[in-house]
Amino acid sequence: MQYTSRPGLDGLATIRRCPQQSHMACSSSASAAPRSCVERPVMLTFVECGPGPLGQRPRPISQLGILGHEPGSAPASLAQQQRALLPDSAASVLLGCASLCSGLVCAQLCRPSRGAAGFRGRMARRSRLRREAARKARSQAGGTVVKTDDLEPGADEERYSAAYSRACSSRYFVAGSWSDFDLEEMKCDGLKEGVFQFEVTLLIDGGDFQIVRDSDWARVFHPPRSYVVSDLYNEALGPDADVHGLNWVIKGVAGEIFRIELRLSPSAVSSRNGATRAGEEPTASCSWKRVGVLSEAALNSRLRERGWSQPTADVFASIPMSTNPWQHGLQQLLDFGRYGGRVEDSSFTAVLKSCARSGAWEAALKLLTDMWQREKQGREPSSWDYRFVAQACKNAGERATAAALLKELREWRQRSPSNRHVRFHMTPRAYWNRSVKRMGCSVSNTLDWHSGEQPVPRAPESPCWMLPASDWLALEIASRQEELRAAGWKLLTSSYDTVVRLENKGLFEKYAVELGLQEHLPKHYTSAESAAYPCILKPPTGEFGKNMSIVRSPADVRVILGDKPPGDTLLLQELVPGRYEYSTSMLVLEGRILDLVCIRYEYDAEEYVWPKVKEVGKRMDSVSLDHTSIMSCFLAGYSGFCNFNYKIAPDGGLRIFEVNTRVGADFACDVPREKARSMMERLASLAP
């Protein structure tokens, strides 16, 4: 990539372009772009950008010519140049015209990093102003001495310096999609304090990642929004645990090598709201750049080491292009998607049809998987797509794979002709749509309603049930059920108090005590000293194992909680060992269990926090009458789907971890489709 930057602004206006591009100057009109270019929206005129080797020191824009400046004429003033470059604000993003054949040009604005010297200057000035304010207050009070810690000279410097030193001495790990989010340690830059780097070689197109501090998934650096693709000076929020779906995205191709850099800065300003607070974590930024590329032979060798028989990205087969028209079409899809275009379903179908004729079954299977991942599985492949992929497998001799695809297609259609429309919406989207579609009774996970400030969605014209797929939406449905029914939805829910009593782990433990059933829950402790270790610290509410930690001594508890006692923000609970964990999903009406199904999961460790453990097996299991009777005692007044997670102690007793007042992933994905379909039909038979 080539860079040219203009100093003297509140940030650096950086123009980025492909190295193949020659000198290029465009006028302020979008029509001046070359006819061969695929045009994108133009918000600002191009700036002339000279080529040069990778890593060359950027040249100021003033040396290259500003927008509309003709050679030999007087250059624009600095103010005019600033207005031309930044019409809105210092956070403007400049878009240009991109040519897929000759290079991509875009511009992006980023703020310079704040160094330690600037930090010390700001702190010294702040301390001086506080001392002056103190003197003024004393004079106005007739000589009264004003004593406050906030006015101590250098107090803030010491606090922030200590926080910055702790952060620099920590270890940082990249968790990326290329390694299935395993932790890979970053290296500290020996010449720059607070800078950590990691190099990754992409084996497939693109990748997304987060940065984890000290191997603790409760301390993760992440972007402020989902799927940030800008590669320069990205603000990094955290470290915290509220990171689901917040990833940085590298828009690279297979074989490219990128260097990811985390830069810490000892700033006293919180990155979330701009408020100055003592003891705040240092601010951080994340960036990445391409530093190299593998040869095709080296890439193929790395792919074979991983057990992948076909290279992805730009090379899907080694035979000539002329005999593989599917490869040309597939390459066009990849190129178009790489530059942010939306590929229509008909284009995918055309490429799959070409794959079927050529017997390119691996490429077709991968493309089908990619189609399912669009918009959290919100866009579905068609039945024709499945037939073309199955035909490609048959032509290549992969008949077992073809049979499995056709079986999945038949499962879609196991419904009566009157059920052509969606009858059950599980919301929000949770990447379950492919699995729930196989229930064959018109179940969908495409409605992405997250409640909050979002308006209540209208129900489809045909009668349709809304089922929660998350804990917070179960509470929202319970609290807004009248509004949802007025919008046409069929619901099976309970009062808000009944739902929150089961969903909140702290309230659930108190409820068990009231019922005299606390022996069927792990022991809860109110102080670190009274606990029998090992234990687990977990929040009262939450999903996906967020903020959960195994602790083995009171000292471990104090490291996490500080001076706070257990129970305020985190619960201290007995850790029940065992490789087997049970998940029982139930359909309940006013406390009466109508139907249930149980899945037993086996993991590779005796002590773990899910999902930080490897699953080695799962199967459908039975539930004894005694266990069913105990679980039903907690469900008085409850209606809807729910899910009990528990282990069985050596004495045969239950140890219930939690009750989820929603549809669980076990029911959506792991329960046999015939059983899941029968439970959904049982729900449909109930009055709304």
C-alpha positions as CSV (number, residue, x, y, z in Angstrom):
1,M,0.0,0.0,0.0
2,Q,1.2,3.6,-0.7
3,Y,0.6,6.4,1.8
4,T,0.7,10.2,1.5
5,S,-0.3,12.4,4.5
6,R,-0.7,16.0,5.2
7,P,0.5,17.4,8.6
8,G,-0.8,20.4,10.3
9,L,-4.5,19.3,10.8
10,D,-6.2,17.9,13.9
11,G,-5.4,14.5,12.4
12,L,-3.6,13.0,9.5
13,A,-5.5,12.8,6.2
14,T,-4.2,9.5,4.8
15,I,-4.7,8.5,1.2
16,R,-4.3,4.8,0.5
17,R,-4.0,3.1,-2.9
18,C,-2.9,-0.1,-4.6
19,P,0.8,-0.2,-5.6
20,Q,-0.1,-1.2,-9.2
21,Q,-1.7,2.2,-9.7
22,S,0.3,4.8,-11.6
23,H,0.2,8.6,-10.9
24,M,-3.5,9.5,-10.8
25,A,-5.2,12.9,-10.5
26,C,-9.0,13.3,-10.8
27,S,-11.1,16.4,-10.8
28,S,-13.9,17.1,-8.4
29,S,-16.4,15.5,-10.8
30,A,-17.0,11.8,-10.5
31,S,-17.3,11.7,-14.3
32,A,-13.6,12.3,-14.6
33,A,-12.9,8.8,-13.4
34,P,-11.7,6.3,-16.1
35,R,-14.5,4.6,-18.0
36,S,-13.1,1.2,-17.1
37,C,-13.5,1.9,-13.4
38,V,-16.3,0.4,-11.3
39,E,-17.4,3.6,-9.7
40,R,-18.3,4.1,-6.0
41,P,-20.0,7.1,-4.4
42,V,-17.7,10.2,-4.5
43,M,-17.8,12.5,-1.6
44,L,-14.5,14.4,-2.3
45,T,-12.1,14.9,-5.2
46,F,-9.1,12.6,-5.6
47,V,-5.7,13.9,-4.5
48,E,-2.7,13.1,-6.7
49,C,-0.8,10.2,-5.2
50,G,2.6,9.2,-6.2
51,P,3.8,5.6,-6.2
52,G,6.7,4.3,-4.2
53,P,8.1,1.3,-2.4
54,L,6.3,-0.2,0.6
55,G,7.4,1.4,3.8
56,Q,8.6,4.7,2.1
57,R,8.3,7.7,4.3
58,P,5.0,9.5,3.4
59,R,5.3,12.8,1.5
60,P,3.1,15.8,2.5
61,I,0.2,16.5,0.3
62,S,1.5,20.0,-0.2
63,Q,4.3,18.5,-2.2
64,L,1.9,16.6,-4.5
65,G,-0.8,19.2,-5.4
66,I,-4.1,19.9,-3.8
67,L,-7.6,19.4,-5.2
68,G,-8.2,21.3,-8.4
69,H,-4.7,22.9,-8.4
70,E,-3.4,23.2,-11.9
71,P,0.4,23.1,-12.5
72,G,1.8,26.5,-12.7
73,S,-1.0,28.2,-10.9
74,A,-1.0,29.6,-7.4
75,P,-1.6,26.9,-4.8
76,A,-4.7,27.2,-2.5
77,S,-4.3,28.7,0.9
78,L,-3.9,26.4,3.9
79,A,-7.4,27.2,5.1
80,Q,-8.8,26.4,1.6
81,Q,-6.9,23.2,1.5
82,Q,-8.2,22.2,4.9
83,R,-11.8,23.0,3.9
84,A,-11.4,21.1,0.7
85,L,-9.9,18.1,2.4
86,L,-12.2,18.1,5.5
87,P,-15.6,19.6,4.6
88,D,-17.4,18.1,7.6
89,S,-15.1,17.4,10.6
90,A,-11.8,15.9,11.5
91,A,-13.6,12.5,11.6
92,S,-14.7,12.7,8.0
93,V,-14.2,9.6,5.9
94,L,-13.3,10.3,2.3
95,L,-14.6,7.9,-0.3
96,G,-13.3,7.7,-3.9
97,C,-13.7,5.9,-7.1
98,A,-12.4,2.3,-7.0
99,S,-11.3,0.4,-10.1
100,L,-11.2,-3.4,-9.7
101,C,-8.8,-3.6,-12.6
102,S,-6.4,-0.8,-11.8
103,G,-6.4,-0.4,-8.1
104,L,-8.5,0.8,-5.1
105,V,-8.1,4.4,-3.9
106,C,-9.7,5.6,-0.7
107,A,-8.9,8.1,2.0
108,Q,-9.3,7.8,5.8
109,L,-8.7,10.2,8.6
110,C,-7.0,9.2,11.8
111,R,-5.8,11.0,14.9
112,P,-2.1,10.9,15.8
113,S,-1.2,8.8,18.9
114,R,-0.7,10.6,22.2
115,G,2.8,10.3,23.5
116,A,4.0,10.2,27.1
117,A,5.4,13.8,26.7
118,G,2.0,15.2,25.8
119,F,0.5,13.3,28.7
120,R,2.9,14.8,31.2
121,G,2.3,18.2,29.9
122,R,-1.4,17.9,30.2
123,M,-1.1,16.6,33.7
124,A,1.3,19.3,34.8
125,R,-1.1,22.0,33.4
126,R,-4.1,20.4,35.1
127,S,-2.2,20.2,38.5
128,R,-1.2,23.9,38.1
129,L,-4.8,25.0,37.4
130,R,-6.0,23.1,40.5
131,R,-3.4,24.7,42.7
132,E,-4.4,28.1,41.4
133,A,-8.1,27.2,42.1
134,A,-7.2,26.2,45.6
135,R,-5.3,29.5,46.3
136,K,-8.3,31.4,44.9
137,A,-10.7,29.5,47.1
138,R,-8.5,30.2,50.2
139,S,-8.4,33.9,49.5
140,Q,-12.1,34.1,49.0
141,A,-12.7,32.2,52.3
142,G,-10.5,34.6,54.2
143,G,-7.5,32.4,54.6
144,T,-9.3,29.1,55.2
145,V,-7.2,26.2,54.0
146,V,-8.9,24.0,51.5
147,K,-7.7,20.4,51.7
148,T,-8.5,17.8,49.0
149,D,-6.6,14.9,47.6
150,D,-7.6,16.0,44.1
151,L,-5.5,19.1,44.4
152,E,-2.3,17.4,45.4
153,P,0.4,18.1,42.8
154,G,1.3,15.1,40.8
155,A,-1.4,12.8,42.3
156,D,-3.0,12.1,38.9
157,E,0.4,11.5,37.3
158,E,1.3,8.8,39.8
159,R,-2.1,7.1,39.5
160,Y,-2.1,7.1,35.7
161,S,1.6,6.2,35.5
162,A,1.0,3.1,37.8
163,A,-2.0,2.0,35.6
164,Y,0.0,2.4,32.5
165,S,3.0,0.5,33.9
166,R,0.7,-2.4,34.9
167,A,-0.8,-2.5,31.4
168,C,2.6,-2.5,29.8
169,S,3.8,-5.4,31.9
170,S,0.8,-7.5,31.0
171,R,0.7,-10.2,28.2
172,Y,-1.5,-9.8,25.2
173,F,-3.0,-12.4,22.9
174,V,-4.7,-12.3,19.5
175,A,-7.8,-14.5,19.2
176,G,-8.5,-14.8,15.5
177,S,-10.8,-16.7,13.2
178,W,-7.7,-18.2,11.4
179,S,-6.9,-20.2,14.6
180,D,-10.5,-20.9,15.6
181,F,-10.0,-18.1,18.2
182,D,-7.2,-19.9,20.1
183,L,-5.0,-17.4,21.9
184,E,-1.7,-16.5,20.2
185,E,0.7,-14.3,22.1
186,M,1.8,-10.9,20.9
187,K,5.4,-9.8,21.1
188,C,6.4,-6.6,22.9
189,D,8.3,-4.1,20.7
190,G,11.7,-3.8,22.3
191,L,12.1,-0.2,21.1
192,K,8.7,1.2,21.9
193,E,7.0,1.0,25.3
194,G,3.4,0.0,25.3
195,V,3.5,-1.5,21.7
196,F,2.7,-5.2,21.1
197,Q,2.8,-6.9,17.7
198,F,1.7,-10.1,16.1
199,E,2.1,-11.4,12.5
200,V,-0.5,-13.6,10.9
201,T,-0.5,-15.4,7.6
202,L,-4.0,-15.7,6.1
203,L,-4.7,-19.1,4.6
204,I,-8.2,-18.1,3.4
205,D,-9.6,-14.7,2.4
206,G,-10.1,-12.3,5.3
207,G,-10.2,-12.9,9.1
208,D,-11.5,-11.2,12.2
209,F,-10.0,-11.0,15.7
210,Q,-10.0,-9.5,19.2
211,I,-7.1,-9.0,21.6
212,V,-7.2,-10.7,25.1
213,R,-5.2,-9.4,28.1
214,D,-3.4,-11.9,30.3
215,S,-5.4,-14.9,28.7
216,D,-8.5,-13.6,30.5
217,W,-11.7,-13.6,28.4
218,A,-13.2,-11.1,30.8
219,R,-10.5,-8.5,29.7
220,V,-10.8,-8.2,26.0
221,F,-9.9,-5.3,23.8
222,H,-12.4,-4.8,20.9
223,P,-13.7,-2.2,18.5
224,P,-16.7,0.1,19.5
225,R,-18.9,-1.6,16.9
226,S,-19.2,-4.8,15.0
227,Y,-16.8,-5.8,12.2
228,V,-14.5,-2.7,11.9
229,V,-12.5,-3.0,8.7
230,S,-10.4,0.1,8.8
231,D,-6.7,-0.9,9.3
232,L,-5.3,2.3,10.8
233,Y,-5.5,3.8,14.3
234,N,-8.7,2.0,15.5
235,E,-9.9,2.9,18.9
236,A,-9.8,-0.2,21.2
237,L,-12.4,-0.3,24.0
238,G,-11.8,-2.4,27.0
239,P,-10.5,-4.5,28.5
240,D,-13.9,-5.9,29.4
241,A,-16.1,-8.9,28.8
242,D,-19.0,-7.4,26.8
243,V,-17.4,-8.4,23.4
244,H,-19.8,-10.7,21.6
245,G,-19.8,-9.9,17.9
246,L,-17.3,-6.9,18.3
247,N,-14.4,-7.9,16.0
248,W,-11.8,-6.2,13.9
249,V,-11.8,-7.5,10.3
250,I,-8.7,-7.9,8.1
251,K,-9.7,-7.6,4.4
252,G,-6.9,-9.6,3.0
253,V,-6.6,-12.5,0.6
254,A,-5.1,-16.0,1.1
255,G,-1.3,-15.9,1.3
256,E,-0.9,-12.3,2.6
257,I,1.0,-11.6,5.8
258,F,-0.3,-8.9,8.2
259,R,1.3,-7.4,11.3
260,I,-1.3,-6.5,14.0
261,E,-0.2,-3.8,16.4
262,L,-1.7,-2.9,19.8
263,R,-0.6,0.5,21.1
264,L,-1.2,1.6,24.7
265,S,-1.2,5.3,25.6
266,P,-1.1,6.7,29.2
267,S,-4.1,8.9,28.7
268,A,-6.3,10.2,31.5
269,V,-9.4,10.4,29.3
270,S,-11.9,7.5,29.2
271,S,-12.5,6.4,25.6
272,R,-16.2,5.8,26.2
273,N,-17.5,9.1,27.3
274,G,-14.6,11.5,27.6
275,A,-14.8,11.9,31.4
276,T,-11.6,12.1,33.3
277,R,-11.4,9.6,36.1
278,A,-8.5,8.5,38.3
279,G,-7.3,5.0,37.9
280,E,-8.8,4.6,34.4
281,E,-7.1,2.0,32.1
282,P,-4.8,3.5,29.6
283,T,-6.3,4.1,26.2
284,A,-5.4,1.7,23.4
285,S,-5.5,1.6,19.6
286,C,-5.2,-1.3,17.2
287,S,-3.9,-1.2,13.6
288,W,-2.6,-3.7,11.1
289,K,-0.8,-3.6,7.8
290,R,0.4,-6.0,5.1
291,V,4.0,-6.8,5.4
292,G,4.5,-9.6,2.9
293,V,2.9,-12.4,0.8
294,L,3.5,-16.1,0.5
295,S,4.3,-17.6,-2.9
296,E,1.6,-19.9,-4.3
297,A,3.7,-23.0,-3.6
298,A,4.3,-21.9,0.0
299,L,0.5,-21.2,0.4
300,N,-0.4,-24.7,-1.0
301,S,2.1,-26.3,1.4
302,R,0.7,-24.5,4.4
303,L,-2.8,-25.6,3.3
304,R,-1.8,-29.2,3.0
305,E,-0.2,-29.0,6.5
306,R,-3.6,-28.0,7.8
307,G,-5.3,-30.9,6.0
308,W,-7.1,-28.7,3.5
309,S,-7.1,-30.4,0.1
310,Q,-8.1,-27.4,-1.9
311,P,-6.6,-23.9,-1.7
312,T,-9.3,-21.2,-1.0
313,A,-9.2,-17.6,-2.1
314,D,-7.8,-16.9,-5.5
315,V,-6.9,-20.5,-6.5
316,F,-9.6,-23.3,-6.1
317,A,-8.1,-25.7,-8.5
318,S,-4.8,-26.2,-10.4
319,I,-6.3,-27.1,-13.8
320,P,-6.5,-24.5,-16.6
321,M,-9.1,-21.7,-16.4
322,S,-10.4,-22.5,-19.9
323,T,-11.6,-25.9,-18.8
324,N,-13.2,-24.6,-15.6
325,P,-15.7,-21.8,-16.2
326,W,-16.9,-22.2,-12.6
327,Q,-13.5,-20.9,-11.4
328,H,-13.8,-17.6,-13.3
329,G,-17.3,-17.0,-11.9
330,L,-16.2,-17.9,-8.4
331,Q,-13.3,-15.5,-8.6
332,Q,-15.6,-12.7,-9.7
333,L,-17.8,-13.4,-6.6
334,L,-14.8,-13.2,-4.3
335,D,-13.5,-10.0,-5.9
336,F,-16.9,-8.3,-5.8
337,G,-17.5,-9.3,-2.2
338,R,-14.0,-8.3,-1.2
339,Y,-14.6,-4.7,-2.2
340,G,-17.9,-4.4,-0.3
341,G,-20.4,-5.3,-3.0
342,R,-23.6,-7.1,-2.3
343,V,-23.8,-10.3,-4.4
344,E,-27.3,-11.3,-5.5
345,D,-28.6,-14.8,-4.9
346,S,-28.9,-15.4,-8.7
347,S,-25.1,-14.9,-9.0
348,F,-24.4,-17.6,-6.4
349,T,-26.8,-19.9,-8.1
350,A,-25.1,-19.4,-11.5
351,V,-21.7,-20.3,-10.1
352,L,-23.1,-23.4,-8.3
353,K,-24.7,-24.6,-11.5
354,S,-21.3,-24.3,-13.2
355,C,-19.7,-26.2,-10.4
356,A,-22.2,-29.0,-10.8
357,R,-21.4,-29.4,-14.4
358,S,-17.6,-29.6,-13.7
359,G,-17.9,-31.7,-10.6
360,A,-16.1,-29.1,-8.4
361,W,-17.7,-30.4,-5.3
362,E,-15.3,-28.9,-2.7
363,A,-15.6,-25.4,-4.1
364,A,-19.4,-25.8,-4.3
365,L,-19.7,-27.1,-0.7
366,K,-17.6,-24.2,0.6
367,L,-19.6,-21.7,-1.3
368,L,-22.8,-23.1,0.1
369,T,-21.4,-22.8,3.6
370,D,-20.4,-19.1,2.9
371,M,-24.0,-18.4,1.6
372,W,-25.4,-19.6,5.0
373,Q,-23.1,-17.2,6.9
374,R,-24.5,-14.1,5.3
375,E,-26.3,-11.7,7.7
376,K,-26.1,-14.2,10.6
377,Q,-27.9,-16.8,8.4
378,G,-30.5,-14.3,7.6
379,R,-30.2,-15.0,3.9
380,E,-30.9,-18.6,2.9
381,P,-29.7,-20.6,-0.1
382,S,-32.5,-21.9,-2.3
383,S,-33.5,-25.5,-2.9
384,W,-31.9,-25.2,-6.4
385,D,-28.6,-24.2,-4.7
386,Y,-28.7,-27.4,-2.7
387,R,-29.5,-29.5,-5.8
388,F,-26.6,-28.0,-7.8
389,V,-24.2,-28.7,-4.9
390,A,-25.5,-32.3,-4.6
391,Q,-25.1,-32.8,-8.3
392,A,-21.5,-31.6,-8.1
393,C,-20.8,-34.1,-5.3
394,K,-22.4,-36.9,-7.4
395,N,-20.3,-36.0,-10.5
396,A,-17.2,-36.2,-8.3
397,G,-18.1,-39.6,-6.8
398,E,-18.9,-38.1,-3.4
399,R,-22.3,-39.8,-3.1
400,A,-22.5,-39.9,0.7
401,T,-22.1,-36.1,0.8
402,A,-24.7,-35.7,-1.9
403,A,-27.2,-37.9,0.0
404,A,-26.7,-35.8,3.2
405,L,-27.5,-32.6,1.3
406,L,-30.6,-34.0,-0.2
407,K,-31.7,-35.4,3.2
408,E,-31.4,-31.8,4.6
409,L,-33.4,-30.5,1.7
410,R,-36.2,-33.1,2.4
411,E,-36.3,-32.1,6.0
412,W,-37.2,-28.5,5.0
413,R,-40.3,-29.8,3.2
414,Q,-41.6,-32.1,6.0
415,R,-44.6,-29.9,6.6
416,S,-48.2,-29.7,5.4
417,P,-49.1,-27.6,2.3
418,S,-51.0,-25.1,4.6
419,N,-47.7,-24.3,6.4
420,R,-46.0,-22.5,3.6
421,H,-45.4,-19.4,5.8
422,V,-43.2,-19.0,8.8
423,R,-45.1,-20.2,11.9
424,F,-42.4,-19.8,14.6
425,H,-39.9,-16.9,14.8
426,M,-37.0,-17.4,17.2
427,T,-35.4,-14.0,17.8
428,P,-32.8,-12.5,17.8
429,R,-30.6,-14.1,15.2
430,A,-28.2,-16.6,16.7
431,Y,-26.8,-18.4,13.7
432,W,-29.5,-21.1,14.2
433,N,-31.5,-20.7,11.0
434,R,-29.9,-23.6,9.1
435,S,-30.5,-26.0,12.1
436,V,-34.1,-24.8,12.9
437,K,-35.1,-24.9,9.3
438,R,-34.4,-28.7,9.3
439,M,-37.2,-29.1,11.9
440,G,-39.5,-29.0,8.9
441,C,-42.4,-27.1,10.5
442,S,-41.7,-23.5,9.3
443,V,-39.3,-22.4,12.1
444,S,-37.1,-19.4,11.3
445,N,-34.3,-17.6,13.1
446,T,-34.1,-14.6,10.7
447,L,-36.0,-12.0,12.8
448,D,-33.3,-9.9,14.5
449,W,-35.2,-7.9,17.1
450,H,-33.2,-6.9,20.1
451,S,-35.9,-4.9,21.9
452,G,-34.5,-1.8,23.7
453,E,-35.3,1.2,21.6
454,Q,-36.3,-0.8,18.5
455,P,-40.0,-0.7,17.8
456,V,-42.1,-3.8,18.2
457,P,-42.1,-5.7,14.9
458,R,-45.3,-6.6,13.1
459,A,-46.2,-10.2,12.9
460,P,-46.5,-11.9,9.5
461,E,-50.0,-12.1,8.0
462,S,-50.3,-15.7,8.9
463,P,-50.5,-16.7,12.6
464,C,-46.9,-16.7,14.0
465,W,-45.3,-17.5,17.4
466,M,-42.5,-15.3,18.7
467,L,-40.0,-17.3,20.8
468,P,-37.0,-15.8,22.7
469,A,-33.5,-16.9,21.8
470,S,-31.8,-14.8,24.4
471,D,-32.3,-14.2,28.1
472,W,-32.8,-10.4,27.8
473,L,-35.4,-10.9,25.1
474,A,-37.3,-13.3,27.3
475,L,-37.6,-10.5,29.9
476,E,-38.6,-8.0,27.2
477,I,-41.3,-10.3,25.9
478,A,-42.7,-10.8,29.4
479,S,-42.8,-7.1,30.1
480,R,-44.2,-6.1,26.7
481,Q,-46.5,-9.0,26.0
482,E,-49.7,-7.0,25.6
483,E,-47.9,-4.7,23.1
484,L,-46.6,-7.7,21.1
485,R,-50.0,-9.4,21.1
486,A,-51.5,-6.2,19.7
487,A,-48.9,-6.4,16.9
488,G,-50.3,-9.8,15.9
489,W,-47.8,-12.2,17.7
490,K,-48.8,-15.4,19.4
491,L,-46.9,-15.7,22.7
492,L,-46.4,-18.3,25.5
493,T,-44.9,-16.4,28.4
494,S,-45.3,-15.5,32.0
495,S,-45.2,-12.5,34.3
496,Y,-42.0,-10.5,34.4
497,D,-41.4,-11.4,38.1
498,T,-41.7,-15.1,37.3
499,V,-39.3,-14.9,34.4
500,V,-36.7,-12.9,36.3
501,R,-36.9,-15.1,39.3
502,L,-35.7,-18.1,37.2
503,E,-33.3,-16.2,34.9
504,N,-31.3,-14.3,37.6
505,K,-29.0,-16.8,39.3
506,G,-29.0,-14.8,42.6
507,L,-32.8,-14.7,42.8
508,F,-33.0,-18.4,41.7
509,E,-30.7,-19.4,44.6
510,K,-33.0,-17.5,47.0
511,Y,-36.1,-19.1,45.5
512,A,-34.5,-22.5,46.0
513,V,-34.0,-21.7,49.7
514,E,-37.6,-20.6,50.0
515,L,-38.7,-24.0,48.5
516,G,-36.3,-25.9,50.6
517,L,-34.5,-27.2,47.5
518,Q,-31.1,-25.6,47.9
519,E,-29.4,-29.0,48.2
520,H,-30.1,-29.4,44.4
521,L,-28.0,-26.3,43.6
522,P,-24.2,-25.9,44.0
523,K,-23.4,-24.3,47.3
524,H,-23.3,-20.5,47.4
525,Y,-20.9,-18.5,49.6
526,T,-21.2,-15.0,50.9
527,S,-17.5,-14.6,51.8
528,A,-14.2,-15.7,50.2
529,E,-12.9,-17.1,53.6
530,S,-15.9,-19.4,54.1
531,A,-15.8,-21.1,50.7
532,A,-14.6,-24.6,49.9
533,Y,-12.3,-24.4,46.9
534,P,-12.2,-24.7,43.9
535,C,-15.2,-22.3,43.2
536,I,-16.5,-20.4,40.3
537,L,-17.2,-16.6,40.1
538,K,-20.1,-15.8,37.8
539,P,-22.5,-12.9,37.2
540,P,-26.1,-13.2,38.2
541,T,-27.2,-12.8,34.6
542,G,-25.5,-13.4,31.3
543,E,-24.8,-15.9,28.5
544,F,-21.9,-17.7,26.8
545,G,-19.8,-17.9,30.0
546,K,-19.2,-14.2,30.1
547,N,-17.3,-12.9,33.2
548,M,-17.0,-16.4,34.6
549,S,-13.8,-17.5,36.3
550,I,-12.5,-20.5,38.3
551,V,-10.9,-19.4,41.6
552,R,-8.9,-21.7,43.9
553,S,-8.2,-19.5,47.0
554,P,-9.5,-16.4,48.8
555,A,-6.6,-14.5,47.2
556,D,-7.9,-15.3,43.7
557,V,-11.3,-13.9,44.7
558,R,-9.8,-10.7,46.0
559,V,-7.8,-10.2,42.7
560,I,-11.1,-10.2,40.8
561,L,-13.5,-8.6,43.4
562,G,-11.1,-6.4,45.3
563,D,-12.7,-5.3,48.6
564,K,-16.3,-6.1,47.4
565,P,-18.0,-9.2,48.9
566,P,-19.3,-11.9,46.7
567,G,-22.9,-11.4,45.7
568,D,-22.9,-7.8,44.8
569,T,-21.6,-8.1,41.2
570,L,-20.4,-11.7,41.0
571,L,-21.7,-14.9,42.8
572,L,-19.2,-17.2,44.5
573,Q,-20.5,-20.8,43.8
574,E,-19.2,-24.3,44.4
575,L,-17.5,-25.8,41.3
576,V,-19.0,-29.1,40.6
577,P,-16.5,-31.3,38.8
578,G,-17.3,-33.8,36.1
579,R,-17.0,-34.4,32.4
580,Y,-20.7,-34.8,31.7
581,E,-23.2,-31.9,31.7
582,Y,-26.9,-32.2,31.0
583,S,-29.2,-29.8,29.2
584,T,-32.9,-30.4,29.4
585,S,-35.3,-28.4,27.4
586,M,-39.0,-28.2,28.4
587,L,-42.3,-26.9,27.0
588,V,-44.2,-25.7,30.1
589,L,-47.7,-24.4,30.5
590,E,-48.6,-22.7,33.8
591,G,-46.0,-24.8,35.7
592,R,-47.0,-28.1,34.0
593,I,-44.3,-29.8,31.9
594,L,-45.9,-30.8,28.6
595,D,-42.9,-32.2,26.9
596,L,-39.1,-32.4,27.5
597,V,-35.9,-33.6,25.9
598,C,-32.4,-34.0,27.3
599,I,-28.9,-33.9,25.7
600,R,-25.9,-35.1,27.6
601,Y,-22.6,-33.4,26.6
602,E,-19.1,-34.8,27.3
603,Y,-16.1,-32.5,27.6
604,D,-12.4,-33.1,27.8
605,A,-11.9,-31.7,31.4
606,E,-13.3,-32.3,34.8
607,E,-13.2,-28.6,35.8
608,Y,-14.1,-26.0,33.2
609,V,-16.1,-23.0,32.3
610,W,-18.1,-23.4,29.1
611,P,-17.3,-22.5,26.3
612,K,-13.6,-22.6,27.2
613,V,-13.5,-26.4,26.9
614,K,-13.5,-28.9,24.1
615,E,-16.7,-30.9,23.5
616,V,-15.8,-34.6,22.7
617,G,-19.3,-36.1,22.5
618,K,-23.1,-35.6,22.9
619,R,-26.1,-37.8,22.8
620,M,-29.8,-37.8,23.7
621,D,-30.5,-39.0,27.2
622,S,-33.4,-39.8,29.5
623,V,-34.5,-37.9,32.6
624,S,-35.6,-39.7,35.7
625,L,-39.0,-39.1,37.3
626,D,-37.3,-37.9,40.5
627,H,-35.2,-35.3,38.6
628,T,-38.3,-34.2,36.6
629,S,-40.3,-33.8,39.8
630,I,-37.5,-31.6,41.3
631,M,-37.3,-29.4,38.3
632,S,-41.0,-28.9,38.1
633,C,-41.1,-27.5,41.6
634,F,-39.2,-24.4,40.3
635,L,-41.7,-23.8,37.5
636,A,-44.8,-22.8,39.4
637,G,-46.6,-20.2,37.4
638,Y,-44.2,-20.4,34.4
639,S,-45.3,-20.8,30.8
640,G,-43.0,-21.1,27.8
641,F,-39.8,-22.9,26.7
642,C,-37.1,-23.2,29.3
643,N,-33.8,-25.0,29.7
644,F,-32.2,-26.5,32.8
645,N,-28.4,-26.9,32.8
646,Y,-27.0,-29.3,35.5
647,K,-24.7,-32.0,36.5
648,I,-25.4,-35.2,38.4
649,A,-23.4,-35.6,41.6
650,P,-21.9,-39.0,42.7
651,D,-24.8,-39.6,45.0
652,G,-27.2,-39.2,42.1
653,G,-28.5,-35.8,43.1
654,L,-29.0,-32.8,40.9
655,R,-26.7,-29.8,40.9
656,I,-28.6,-27.2,38.8
657,F,-26.4,-24.4,37.5
658,E,-29.0,-22.2,35.9
659,V,-32.5,-22.1,34.2
660,N,-32.7,-20.3,30.9
661,T,-36.2,-18.9,30.2
662,R,-35.8,-19.3,26.5
663,V,-35.1,-21.7,23.6
664,G,-31.6,-23.0,24.1
665,A,-28.9,-23.8,21.5
666,D,-29.3,-27.5,22.5
667,F,-32.9,-27.5,21.4
668,A,-32.3,-25.4,18.3
669,C,-29.2,-27.3,17.0
670,D,-28.6,-30.6,18.8
671,V,-31.9,-32.2,19.6
672,P,-33.0,-34.7,16.9
673,R,-35.1,-32.9,14.4
674,E,-38.0,-35.2,14.7
675,K,-38.3,-34.7,18.5
676,A,-37.8,-30.9,18.1
677,R,-40.6,-30.8,15.4
678,S,-43.0,-32.7,17.7
679,M,-42.5,-30.2,20.5
680,M,-43.0,-27.3,18.2
681,E,-46.2,-28.8,16.9
682,R,-47.3,-29.3,20.5
683,L,-46.8,-25.6,21.0
684,A,-48.8,-24.8,17.9
685,S,-51.8,-26.8,19.3
686,L,-52.0,-24.4,22.4
687,A,-54.2,-21.4,22.5
688,P,-52.1,-18.2,22.3
